[in-house]
Amino acid sequence: MKQPKPVFVCQECGTQQPKWQGKCHDCGAFNSFVEELAVDPGAGPTSHRYSLAGVVPQGAVKYADIEASKADRISTGINEFDRVLGGGIVPGSLILLGGEPGIGKSTLLLQAAANFANAVGPVLYASGEESEHQIKARGDRLGVGDAPLYLLAETCIERILEEVGRVRPALIIVDSVQTVFSLKFQSAPGSIGQVREAATQFLFTAKGHNIPTFLVGHVTKDGSIAGPKALEHVVDTVLYFEGERHHSHRVVRAVKNRFGAVSELGVFEMTGAGLRPVPNPSALFLAERPAATPGSAVLCCLEGSRPLLVEVQALVSTSSYGTSRRMAVGIDQNRLSLLLAVLEKRAGLHLVTDDVFVNIAGGMSIDEPAVDLALVAAVASSLRNRPITPGTAVFGEVGLGGEIRGVAQANLRIREAEQMGFTRIVLPASNVESEMAEPRGSAPQNAEAGKAELVGVRSVGEALDMLLA
């Protein structure tokens, strides 16, 4: 049977051209042409190349007539990884894991593949970037052993799917989706058409055979998944592997999850024997925090459903140039400029002629509003050269009027601070009122739980008086 010829279709207006063009002459859109396969007009509706094999089409079903089913999740053998996935792997799910080169994506998936193979069944690991010998060398270092793990150094989608039919694995790992290609296209691997085709083929393989599939994805300079945005829409779960090269810990963050919570967080430590889960991230981030140092504040933040304690550092120094500098690592720099303006106007702190540098220790990135009060406290502490009262943790949102606004899940933040031994928590007054109305007896029982003093504040000036007294 003759293969259909590829055509280039404008994603804005649908115009088809035999060759790629930089600009669509019909709608005027730039870089909108994507390679696709021409549809055979003589083919019937049931012969579409994206149809699921073995699936009989059926009509619409009434919502009330559908029986709810709950699939049992399969553990990867790594608690932190299961936490990010929502409790384990859902059969038939398609998961995309992205991250910078060398961050540890292949190491994490190889560890999970070995555990999965020993507990459930055979795993097919298809790599387009490494040979079997390279993966074998890493596996020996990780202690894979005699797990039923099948390695395949292949980049052709059709050959990978042939091996899936032969091996019949319980889990498929493709490293990476940007390196595979389909024989149906003439474009190079990594192009928009090839990535879309690969994601679609693996999607229907995962759904049609109920095989969970992991896809490793490259990232661009700004940290987003490379390729078309449709890649993230196709998959069920999108995970980002983050971390600083000069720090030993790594963070896996879920930004999309159809089977669990979004923004869930898993923390790992890179060691010579692979990635080791960190059950208590707060202790890791506060391990090297200096005591009674000006410009340091402890923040109770929330990542997904997990409370974390991190250190917010600030340094205020006299500017040596005509224009003062504002630099932030781990938080939005525009947010820093906004809060400095609030300190100038509402708290009377003179910062126009000073350089301000802010850092989240440990390489963490915080984007929730609860960081405001800790950032304001750290900047004021550095400016006045007075340390924050020892044993104090902080969280709260700061408004433009200088008011302190309440944040979500205050009880989880309080319990985490109490478990870490903090005896004083400065937080929004509205959160104190709601916390007093709820029982705190559900906190874990230990020597420190339930003994923290809750100090509610309503304005920036009141908060600074409580923190720098």
C-alpha positions as CSV (number, residue, x, y, z in Angstrom):
1,M,0.0,0.0,0.0
2,K,1.4,3.4,-1.0
3,Q,2.2,5.6,2.0
4,P,0.5,9.0,2.0
5,K,2.8,12.0,1.3
6,P,3.4,14.5,4.0
7,V,2.0,18.0,3.7
8,F,2.5,21.2,5.7
9,V,-0.7,22.6,7.3
10,C,-1.0,26.0,8.8
11,Q,-2.1,25.7,12.4
12,E,-4.0,29.1,12.2
13,C,-6.2,28.7,9.2
14,G,-5.7,25.1,7.9
15,T,-4.1,26.0,4.6
16,Q,-2.1,23.1,3.1
17,Q,1.2,23.5,1.2
18,P,3.5,20.8,-0.3
19,K,6.6,22.6,1.2
20,W,7.3,24.4,4.5
21,Q,6.8,28.2,4.4
22,G,7.8,30.8,6.9
23,K,4.6,32.8,6.3
24,C,1.1,31.7,5.5
25,H,-0.1,33.7,2.4
26,D,-3.7,33.2,3.4
27,C,-3.8,34.4,7.1
28,G,-0.4,36.0,7.4
29,A,0.8,33.9,10.4
30,F,4.5,33.3,10.8
31,N,6.1,29.9,11.6
32,S,2.7,28.3,11.7
33,F,3.2,25.4,9.2
34,V,3.5,21.9,10.8
35,E,4.2,18.7,8.9
36,E,1.3,16.2,8.8
37,L,0.3,13.3,6.7
38,A,-2.2,13.8,3.9
39,V,-5.5,12.0,4.5
40,D,-6.5,9.5,1.9
41,P,-10.0,10.5,0.7
42,G,-10.8,6.9,-0.3
43,A,-10.2,5.5,3.2
44,G,-13.1,4.8,5.4
45,P,-13.7,6.5,8.7
46,T,-12.6,3.3,10.6
47,S,-9.2,3.2,9.0
48,H,-7.8,6.3,10.5
49,R,-4.1,5.8,11.5
50,Y,-4.8,7.2,15.0
51,S,-7.5,4.7,15.7
52,L,-6.9,2.5,18.7
53,A,-6.2,-1.1,17.7
54,G,-8.7,-3.5,19.1
55,V,-11.1,-0.9,20.3
56,V,-14.7,-1.2,19.1
57,P,-16.3,2.3,18.6
58,Q,-19.4,2.9,20.6
59,G,-22.0,5.6,20.9
60,A,-22.5,8.2,23.6
61,V,-23.3,6.8,27.1
62,K,-25.5,8.6,29.7
63,Y,-23.5,10.0,32.6
64,A,-25.6,8.3,35.3
65,D,-25.2,4.9,33.6
66,I,-21.4,4.9,33.8
67,E,-20.0,2.9,36.7
68,A,-17.2,4.6,38.6
69,S,-14.0,2.7,38.6
70,K,-10.9,3.2,40.6
71,A,-7.7,1.8,39.2
72,D,-5.1,0.5,41.7
73,R,-1.9,2.5,41.6
74,I,1.4,0.7,41.2
75,S,4.3,1.8,43.4
76,T,7.7,2.8,41.8
77,G,9.5,1.7,45.0
78,I,10.5,5.4,45.6
79,N,8.2,7.1,48.1
80,E,9.0,10.7,47.0
81,F,8.4,9.8,43.4
82,D,5.1,8.1,44.3
83,R,4.1,11.2,46.2
84,V,4.5,13.4,43.1
85,L,2.6,11.0,41.0
86,G,-0.3,11.1,43.4
87,G,0.3,7.8,45.2
88,G,1.8,5.7,42.4
89,I,1.6,5.0,38.7
90,V,-1.9,4.6,37.2
91,P,-2.1,1.8,34.6
92,G,-2.3,3.1,31.1
93,S,-1.1,6.6,32.0
94,L,1.3,8.7,29.9
95,I,3.8,10.7,32.0
96,L,6.2,13.3,30.7
97,L,9.4,14.1,32.8
98,G,11.4,17.2,31.8
99,G,14.5,18.7,33.1
100,E,17.9,20.2,32.3
101,P,20.7,18.0,30.9
102,G,22.5,16.1,33.6
103,I,20.0,16.8,36.3
104,G,19.3,13.1,36.9
105,K,16.2,12.2,34.8
106,S,17.7,9.0,33.5
107,T,19.1,8.0,36.9
108,L,15.7,8.5,38.5
109,L,13.8,6.5,35.9
110,L,16.4,3.7,35.9
111,Q,16.0,3.3,39.6
112,A,12.2,3.3,39.3
113,A,12.4,0.9,36.4
114,A,14.5,-1.6,38.4
115,N,12.1,-1.4,41.4
116,F,9.0,-1.8,39.1
117,A,10.6,-4.7,37.2
118,N,11.3,-6.6,40.4
119,A,7.8,-6.0,41.9
120,V,5.5,-6.1,38.9
121,G,7.0,-7.4,35.7
122,P,9.3,-6.7,32.7
123,V,10.2,-3.1,31.8
124,L,11.2,-1.8,28.3
125,Y,13.8,1.0,28.5
126,A,14.2,2.6,25.0
127,S,17.0,5.1,24.8
128,G,17.9,7.2,21.9
129,E,20.7,9.0,23.6
130,E,22.7,6.2,25.2
131,S,23.8,2.7,24.2
132,E,23.0,-0.4,26.2
133,H,26.5,-0.5,27.6
134,Q,26.2,3.1,29.0
135,I,22.9,2.2,30.6
136,K,24.3,-1.0,31.9
137,A,27.3,0.9,33.5
138,R,24.9,3.2,35.3
139,G,22.7,0.3,36.4
140,D,25.6,-1.4,38.0
141,R,26.4,1.7,40.0
142,L,22.7,1.9,41.1
143,G,22.5,-1.8,42.0
144,V,19.9,-2.8,39.4
145,G,20.9,-6.5,39.7
146,D,19.0,-9.2,37.8
147,A,15.7,-7.3,37.4
148,P,13.7,-8.2,34.2
149,L,14.8,-4.9,32.6
150,Y,15.0,-4.8,28.8
151,L,17.3,-2.2,27.2
152,L,16.7,-1.0,23.6
153,A,19.0,1.6,21.9
154,E,16.5,2.7,19.2
155,T,15.1,5.9,17.9
156,C,12.5,4.7,15.4
157,I,9.0,4.6,16.7
158,E,7.9,1.7,14.6
159,R,10.7,-0.5,15.8
160,I,10.1,0.5,19.4
161,L,6.4,-0.5,19.1
162,E,7.5,-3.8,17.5
163,E,9.6,-4.5,20.6
164,V,6.6,-3.6,22.8
165,G,4.5,-6.2,21.1
166,R,7.3,-8.8,21.4
167,V,8.4,-8.1,25.1
168,R,4.9,-7.2,26.3
169,P,6.3,-5.0,29.1
170,A,4.5,-3.8,32.2
171,L,6.2,-0.4,31.9
172,I,7.7,1.6,29.0
173,I,10.3,4.3,29.3
174,V,11.4,6.4,26.3
175,D,14.5,8.5,26.7
176,S,13.9,10.9,25.1
177,V,10.8,11.8,23.0
178,Q,12.8,14.5,21.1
179,T,15.2,11.8,19.7
180,V,12.6,9.4,18.3
181,F,11.3,9.6,14.7
182,S,8.7,8.1,12.6
183,L,9.3,6.6,9.1
184,K,6.2,8.4,7.9
185,F,7.9,11.8,8.1
186,Q,11.0,13.0,6.3
187,S,11.8,15.7,8.9
188,A,14.6,15.3,11.4
189,P,13.9,14.0,15.0
190,G,12.9,16.7,17.3
191,S,10.8,18.7,14.8
192,I,7.3,19.6,15.6
193,G,5.8,17.0,13.4
194,Q,8.0,14.2,14.7
195,V,7.4,15.1,18.4
196,R,3.6,15.2,17.9
197,E,3.6,11.9,16.0
198,A,5.7,10.2,18.7
199,A,3.6,11.5,21.6
200,T,0.4,10.4,19.8
201,Q,1.7,6.9,19.0
202,F,2.9,6.4,22.6
203,L,-0.4,7.7,23.9
204,F,-2.5,5.2,22.0
205,T,-0.1,2.4,22.8
206,A,-0.4,3.2,26.5
207,K,-4.2,3.5,26.4
208,G,-4.8,0.7,24.0
209,H,-2.6,-1.9,25.9
210,N,-3.0,-0.4,29.4
211,I,0.8,0.0,29.8
212,P,2.0,3.0,31.8
213,T,4.6,5.0,29.8
214,F,7.3,7.5,30.8
215,L,8.6,10.0,28.2
216,V,11.7,12.0,29.0
217,G,11.6,15.5,27.5
218,H,14.2,18.1,26.8
219,V,13.8,21.7,28.1
220,T,14.5,25.1,26.5
221,K,16.6,27.9,27.9
222,D,13.7,29.3,29.8
223,G,13.0,25.9,31.4
224,S,9.9,24.9,29.6
225,I,9.4,21.6,27.7
226,A,10.9,21.7,24.2
227,G,8.6,21.1,21.2
228,P,5.0,21.9,20.6
229,K,2.7,22.8,23.5
230,A,0.5,20.0,22.3
231,L,3.0,17.6,23.9
232,E,2.0,18.7,27.4
233,H,-1.7,18.5,26.5
234,V,-1.5,15.0,25.2
235,V,0.1,13.4,28.3
236,D,-1.7,12.7,31.6
237,T,1.1,14.0,33.9
238,V,3.8,16.6,33.4
239,L,6.8,16.5,35.9
240,Y,9.7,18.9,36.1
241,F,13.0,17.8,37.5
242,E,14.7,20.8,39.0
243,G,17.8,21.6,41.0
244,E,21.0,23.5,41.1
245,R,24.1,21.8,39.7
246,H,26.1,22.9,42.7
247,H,23.7,21.5,45.2
248,S,23.2,17.9,46.0
249,H,19.4,18.0,46.3
250,R,16.9,17.7,43.4
251,V,13.2,18.5,43.3
252,V,10.5,16.8,41.2
253,R,7.5,19.0,40.7
254,A,4.1,18.1,39.2
255,V,2.7,20.9,37.0
256,K,-0.1,18.8,35.5
257,N,-1.6,15.6,36.9
258,R,-4.9,14.1,35.8
259,F,-4.7,11.5,38.6
260,G,-3.4,13.6,41.5
261,A,-2.7,17.0,43.0
262,V,-1.0,19.7,41.0
263,S,2.2,21.4,42.3
264,E,3.1,18.3,44.4
265,L,6.7,18.1,45.4
266,G,9.3,15.4,45.9
267,V,12.8,16.0,47.2
268,F,15.8,13.9,46.5
269,E,19.5,14.0,47.3
270,M,22.0,13.0,44.6
271,T,24.6,10.6,45.9
272,G,27.2,8.3,44.4
273,A,24.6,5.4,44.5
274,G,21.9,7.4,42.8
275,L,19.0,9.5,44.0
276,R,18.0,9.1,47.6
277,P,14.6,10.3,48.8
278,V,14.6,13.0,51.5
279,P,11.7,12.3,53.9
280,N,12.3,15.6,55.9
281,P,13.1,18.4,53.4
282,S,12.7,21.2,56.0
283,A,15.7,19.8,57.9
284,L,17.7,19.7,54.7
285,F,17.0,23.3,53.8
286,L,17.7,24.6,57.3
287,A,20.7,22.4,58.1
288,E,23.3,25.2,57.4
289,R,21.3,28.2,58.6
290,P,23.4,30.5,60.8
291,A,22.0,31.5,64.1
292,A,21.1,35.1,65.0
293,T,22.3,36.6,61.7
294,P,20.7,39.8,60.4
295,G,18.9,39.4,57.1
296,S,17.8,35.8,57.6
297,A,14.1,34.7,58.1
298,V,12.5,31.3,58.1
299,L,9.5,30.9,55.8
300,C,6.7,28.3,56.2
301,C,5.8,27.7,52.5
302,L,3.5,25.1,50.9
303,E,4.4,23.1,47.8
304,G,1.3,21.1,46.7
305,S,0.1,19.4,49.9
306,R,3.6,19.4,51.5
307,P,4.7,22.2,54.0
308,L,8.3,23.2,53.9
309,L,10.6,25.4,55.9
310,V,13.1,27.4,53.9
311,E,15.5,30.3,54.7
312,V,14.9,33.6,53.0
313,Q,18.1,35.7,52.9
314,A,18.5,39.4,52.3
315,L,21.4,41.7,52.0
316,V,21.0,45.5,52.0
317,S,24.1,47.6,51.3
318,T,24.9,51.2,50.3
319,S,24.9,51.6,46.5
320,S,28.2,52.4,44.9
321,Y,26.6,53.6,41.7
322,G,24.0,56.2,40.8
323,T,21.2,53.6,40.4
324,S,20.5,51.1,43.1
325,R,20.4,47.4,42.2
326,R,17.7,44.9,42.9
327,M,18.5,41.2,42.5
328,A,16.5,38.1,43.5
329,V,17.3,34.4,43.3
330,G,14.4,32.0,43.9
331,I,11.6,34.6,43.8
332,D,10.1,36.9,41.2
333,Q,12.2,40.1,41.0
334,N,9.1,42.2,40.2
335,R,7.6,41.0,43.5
336,L,10.7,42.1,45.3
337,S,10.5,45.6,43.8
338,L,6.8,45.8,44.8
339,L,7.5,44.9,48.4
340,L,10.4,47.3,48.6
341,A,8.0,50.1,47.5
342,V,5.6,49.0,50.3
343,L,8.4,49.2,52.9
344,E,9.3,52.7,51.7
345,K,5.7,54.0,51.7
346,R,4.1,52.1,54.6
347,A,7.0,51.3,57.0
348,G,9.2,54.4,56.5
349,L,12.3,52.4,55.5
350,H,14.7,54.3,53.2
351,L,15.8,51.9,50.5
352,V,16.1,54.1,47.4
353,T,19.9,54.5,47.6
354,D,20.6,51.0,48.8
355,D,21.3,47.8,46.8
356,V,19.0,44.9,47.8
357,F,19.9,41.3,47.2
358,V,17.5,38.4,48.1
359,N,18.1,34.7,47.9
360,I,16.2,31.5,48.8
361,A,18.8,29.3,50.4
362,G,19.2,25.8,49.0
363,G,18.2,26.6,45.4
364,M,14.5,26.5,46.0
365,S,12.1,28.6,43.9
366,I,9.0,30.1,45.7
367,D,6.2,31.7,43.8
368,E,3.4,31.7,46.4
369,P,2.2,35.0,48.1
370,A,3.1,33.6,51.6
371,V,6.7,34.5,51.0
372,D,6.0,38.3,51.2
373,L,6.2,38.7,55.0
374,A,9.4,36.6,55.3
375,L,11.0,38.7,52.5
376,V,10.0,41.9,54.1
377,A,11.3,40.8,57.5
378,A,14.6,39.7,56.0
379,V,15.1,43.0,54.2
380,A,14.3,45.1,57.3
381,S,16.5,42.9,59.5
382,S,19.5,43.4,57.1
383,L,18.8,47.2,56.8
384,R,18.6,47.7,60.6
385,N,21.4,45.1,61.2
386,R,19.3,43.4,63.8
387,P,18.6,39.6,63.7
388,I,15.0,38.3,63.9
389,T,14.1,36.8,67.3
390,P,15.5,33.2,67.5
391,G,13.1,30.4,67.1
392,T,10.7,32.4,64.9
393,A,9.1,31.3,61.7
394,V,7.1,33.7,59.4
395,F,4.5,33.5,56.6
396,G,1.9,35.9,55.2
397,E,0.9,38.0,52.2
398,V,1.6,41.7,52.1
399,G,-0.8,44.0,50.3
400,L,0.0,47.4,48.7
401,G,-1.6,49.2,51.6
402,G,0.8,47.6,54.0
403,E,-1.8,45.1,55.4
404,I,-1.0,41.5,56.1
405,R,-3.4,39.1,54.4
406,G,-4.2,35.6,55.3
407,V,-2.9,32.6,53.3
408,A,-4.2,29.1,52.6
409,Q,-3.5,26.0,54.7
410,A,-2.1,27.9,57.7
411,N,-2.6,24.8,60.0
412,L,-0.2,22.7,57.9
413,R,2.4,25.4,58.0
414,I,2.1,25.8,61.8
415,R,2.4,22.1,62.4
416,E,5.5,21.8,60.3
417,A,7.1,24.7,62.2
418,E,6.2,23.1,65.5
419,Q,7.7,19.8,64.5
420,M,11.0,21.5,63.6
421,G,11.2,23.1,67.0
422,F,10.1,26.7,66.3
423,T,8.5,28.2,69.4
424,R,7.1,31.4,67.8
425,I,5.2,31.9,64.6
426,V,4.4,35.4,63.1
427,L,1.4,35.1,60.8
428,P,-1.6,37.1,59.6
429,A,-4.1,37.8,62.3
430,S,-6.9,36.3,60.2
431,N,-5.1,33.0,60.1
432,V,-4.7,33.1,63.9
433,E,-8.5,33.6,64.4
434,S,-9.3,30.6,62.1
435,E,-6.6,28.5,63.7
436,M,-8.0,29.1,67.2
437,A,-11.4,28.0,65.9
438,E,-10.1,24.7,64.8
439,P,-8.7,21.9,67.1
440,R,-5.0,21.4,66.9
441,G,-5.1,17.9,68.5
442,S,-4.5,16.2,65.1
443,A,-0.9,17.4,65.0
444,P,1.7,14.6,65.2
445,Q,2.6,13.8,68.8
446,N,6.2,14.8,69.7
447,A,8.0,16.9,72.2
448,E,7.6,20.1,70.3
449,A,4.2,19.8,68.7
450,G,1.5,22.3,69.9
451,K,3.9,24.6,71.8
452,A,4.5,27.4,69.3
453,E,3.3,30.9,70.2
454,L,1.1,32.3,67.5
455,V,1.6,36.0,66.9
456,G,-1.0,37.6,64.6
457,V,-0.2,40.8,62.8
458,R,-2.3,43.1,60.7
459,S,0.2,45.5,59.1
460,V,3.8,45.6,58.0
461,G,4.8,48.0,60.8
462,E,3.3,45.8,63.5
463,A,5.0,42.7,62.0
464,L,8.4,44.4,62.0
465,D,7.9,45.5,65.6
466,M,7.2,41.9,66.6
467,L,10.0,40.4,64.6
468,L,12.8,42.8,65.4
469,A,11.9,43.6,69.0
